[in-house]
């Protein structure tokens, strides 16, 4: 089991008001799962993604990642998990605008102390895996939206993480480019990666193997797509 969360609650103090963002969420994720998270605004999607990505901690409940209790870890331990185990892909790409694709992909390796020669080699391999080896020395401003998202995916893959978290990965792309990115996620999944994706588009969620629907901080239902990957 890669991830096991049980009865996760998340409450935010907003002055005199308490906001219950998650209410007793339980979820199991196996290695090589491909899961989508859907729900209306305010349903808890972003909060759940932040907790799964170790960007936030639950108010109560248990979160086991590779069997290790995330909820008891301090900030330094959580930072190690994020850097070594989780690759993030964001709707807005989150690339450094003044540096080229190669350096953007190298960033996680710089943070974990990988020697320069090794990180350059791994970054180039990661760019090649997303079909952008020939764009390694171009800045984001010299790339299309689809190319920028591919750079972001290459950066997410460069540490060979246990988990890819994608937050609205096609949200800033036209439909044709979005479908190209989703085919890339298919290929990444077929190589053995585990993917969790937040989306508000049903046709994007249909690329995954199962979808959980959140409402008011709870899992309202879970749907198995029955999809054969690559089809």
N, C-alpha and C positions, 0 to 999 in steps of 0.2 A: 504494500500500500504506500503510495506516495504521500497523499494528504488524507487526514481524517480530522474533521471538525465536528464537535458535539456541543449542541445547545449554546452556540455563540450568541452573546448579547453585546450590543454596542450602544452606549448611551452618551450623548454629548450634553454638557451643561451650557445652556445659552442664557446666562444671567439667572433669572428666577425660573426659567423654563428648562425642563429636561426633554431632549429629543431622543426617542428610541429608534435608532437607525436600523438595528438588527434585533430580531426577537426570536431567539431559540432556533437558530439555523444549524442544521446538521447536514453534512455532505461528505461523501467518500470519493476520492479520485485515485484511480489506479495509474500506474505507469503506462504511457501511450494512449491515455484517454484524450478525447477531443470534445470539450464541453463549451457550450455557449450559455451566457447569462443574459436574460432579457427581463424587462419590466418598465413600467412608467417612471417618469421623473419622481424622485423621492422614495423609490421602492427599496433602496439599499444596495443597488448594483455597485456603485463606486466604493461604498464602505466595505462591502464584501471583497471587492478586488484589492483594496488597500490592505485589508487584513491578510488575504491570501499571499500578497506580495511582500508581507512583512514591513510595509510602510506605516502600519498602525497596529495596535494591539487591542484585543477584545476587552470589554469591561468584565465579562465573565464567560465561562465555558472553556473548552479545551481545543487546542489546535496542535496536532502532531504532524510534523514534516519529516519524512523518513523515520518516523517513530520518536523524534525529538520534540519536547514540549516548547513550542514557540512562545506561548504566553508567559513563560517564566524567564525568558532571555532579556538581557540588557541591550542598550542601544548598539554597543560595539558588536555583540554577538549577532544581532539582527542585521547589521551592515554586512557582516561576513556572509550570512545566508543570502542576502540580496545580490551580492557581487558574484558569488560562486555558483549559486544554485538556480537563480531566477533571471530570465531575460525579459525585458520590458519593451513593448511596442505601443506607441501612443498615437492618438489621432493626429496630433500636431507635429509628429516626427521627433521633436526635441533634439534637433541637430545643432551643433555649434556653427553659426553662419559663416565665420571667418576662417574656417579651416576645411581641409578637403575631406572627401569621403573616407580615405584610408585612416586619417587621424581620428575621425569621429568613431570609426569602428574599433580603433585601438583603445579608446578611453577605458572600458572596463578592465583591460589588461594592464593599463598604467596604474589604475587604482589598486590592483592586487599585486603589483610589484613584478610582473613578468618582464624579463630582460628585453631590451629594445629589439634585438634581432629576432627573437622568438615571437614577439607581439606583432611585428611587421609581417612575418610569414603567416601567422594565424589570421591576421586581419585580411590579408590578400586572399587567403583560402576562403574566408567567410564571404568576401565580396564576390569571389568566383562562384560560390554556391548559390548566390542570388542573381547571377548573370550580369554583374557590374564590374568585373575585373578591369574593363577598359575605361571605366569612369573613376578609378581610384583617386586621381589627382584633380578631380573637379570639385568645386565648392557647391553647397546646396543651391545657391542662387543660379548655378549653371545647369541645374537638373530639373526635370519634370517632377510633378507631385508623386507619380508612381516610382520614379527612380529614387526620390528622397525616402519614400517608405521602404523601398528595398534596402537602402543603406541602414535605416533604422532596424530592419529585420536582421541584417548581417551583424550589426552591433549586438543585438539580442542573442545571436547564436554563437558569438565568438568565444565565449567561455564554456561552450558545450554544457549549457545548464540542464537541470532536471525538469524545468518548467518554463514554458513561454506564456507570459501574460500579455494579452493584446486588448487594449482599451479603444473600442471604436476604430479599428485599424484602417477602415475604408471611408471613414466619416468625411474626410476632406478630399475625396477622389471622385471622379466621374464614374459612372456605372461600369464602363468597359475596363478602365484601369483597376477599379475595385475587384472585378472578376479575375483579372490577372494576378492581383495580390492574393486572392483567395486560392487560386490554383497553386501559388507558391506555398501557402500554408498547408495545402494538401500534401505537397511534396515533402515538406518539413515533417509533417505527421507520419508519413509513410517511412521516413528514416528512423522512426522510433521516438520522436519527441512528444511530450505531453503539452497540450495547448488548452488554455482557458481564455475565452474571448467574450468581452462585453460588447453587445450590439443592440441597436433598436430596430434593425432591419431583419425581417423574417427570412428573406432570401439569403442573407449572409449567415444567419443561424443555421440554415438548412445545410450548410457545408459541414457542420459538426456532426458528431454521432449522437449527441443528446443535448437537450436544452433544459435549463431550469428557469422557471418564471417566478420572479419575486414580486410581491405586493405588500406594502406596509411593513417591510422588514422581515417578511416570512417567505418561505418557499411555498408558493401557491400550488404548483404542479411541476412535474418533470416529464419530459417527452423524449422518447427514443425515436430517432429519425429512421433507424434501420438502414442508414446509408452505407453503401459499400464504397470505401475510400478510393478516390481516383475516377469515380464514375460521374 
